[in-house]
Amino acid sequence: MAKKKDDIPEWVTDEIQNAKFKKPKELKISGYVLEFYHDDNKIDVQLYDALEDGRQIVTMDVAKKIKIKELEKGVVYEFTFDQHKAPLSKKVSEFLEKEKEIEMNAIYQFDLKSIKLIDEGGSNQSSEDDIE
């Protein structure tokens, strides 16, 4: 059976699936929540500052201590998270760029550790930080 043009070779898939992440880097960046994925305990976040690869929208795994249901979309938060990075080989990066028009030299994973409300103007709810 002939391979489809869209197929990704097994050697590329293997490297991506078995990527070895380096020691995480802790980052603190403000932004806001775009979407909630309650079943997977993840959120999509728009960050005000770009990450090292240029992206500003990321999906984060949320720590169990953080209650997603208490978060709001469009409210400004300070996100403290670990950025995990697994570099890809030059061979895989070149394949993805030439064959799939995808510019990617590493795989990233983001783990949200804590979140702090920094914009209270968009909400009528009071926070523990309010001084009366």
N, C-alpha and C positions, 0 to 999 in steps of 0.2 A: 504494500500500500504506500502510495506517495505521500510525502509530508506536505501539509498545508503551508502556505507562505507565512501565515501568522504564527506558526508554532515556534516556541522558544526552545532551543536545544537543551537537552538534559543537563549538560555541564554548566549552563548558565543558571538554570533552576536550582541545581544542587548547591552552587556557591551562594546564591541568594538565601535559600532556606537554611543553610548551615553557617551563615555569617557569624563571626565571632565579635561580640561587642567589647569595646574597650571600657576602661573605668569611666563611670558616668561623670558628667560635668554639671554641677548645680547652677541653675540660672534663675534670676528673678526679673520678670518682665511684666509690665502691665498690659492689659487688653480687655477683651470681653468675650463672653460665651456666645457662640453662634448656634450650636445644636447640642442636644442631649441624647445619649444612647444608654438609657437606663438598664436595658437587659445586659449590655456588655460592660457597664460601668466605665463609660468613656464620654468625653466631651470634645467637640470641635471648638477651637479657640482662635480668635483674631488677635495677634500680638501687635503692639504699636512699634516695636523694634524688630527688625529682621534677624533671623538666625544666621549662622555662618554660611549656610547654603542659599541664603536669599529669601527663603520662604517666611511668610508671616501668618499663614493659616496652618495649624497643626491639630492632629487628633491626639489627645492625651488619655492615658490610663489613669483613672482616679483612685487614689488611696481609699481603703475601706473606711477610714475615719472621717472622710469628707462625705457629707450627705448631698448628693446631686439634686435632690428634690428641693433643697433650700436655696439653690442658686437661681439667678435670674438671667435671662438673655438681655444683651445690650447694656448691662450695668458694668462699670469699670472696676476691675479687680487687679490685684497684684498676684501673679501666679509664681509660686516657687516650685520648680520642677527639675528633675534629672533628665539630661539629654544623653542618651546612649548612642554611640556611633560605631558602626561596623564598616570599615573600608572595603570596597570591592576591588578586585584585581584590575589591572589595566586592560587585560584581555576582555573581561566582562563589560567594563565601562565602554570600551571601543565598540563591542558588538551591539550594545544597547543604543549607542549613539548612531551608528551606521545603519543598522537593520531596523530599529524601532523608533528612531528619532527621539530617544529619551536621553536627556543629559543627566546622568546619575553616576557618582563615583563612591557613594556610601549609602548605607541604610541607617535610618534614624528611628529611635523609639523614644517616646516622651512619657515620663511618669510624674503626674502631679502629686506633690507632697503636701502642699498647703496653699490656701487661697485666702486673700484678705480683701475685704470691700474697701475701695478707696474713693468711690463716687457715690455719695448718698443723695445727691440732688435729683437723681432719676427715680427715686423710690420714696414712698411715704412711710415705709417701715423704719423704725429706729434700730440702731445697732448698739452693741455693747460699748462701742467707743464714744457714743454720744455723751456730751457733758451737758447737764441740765442746770 
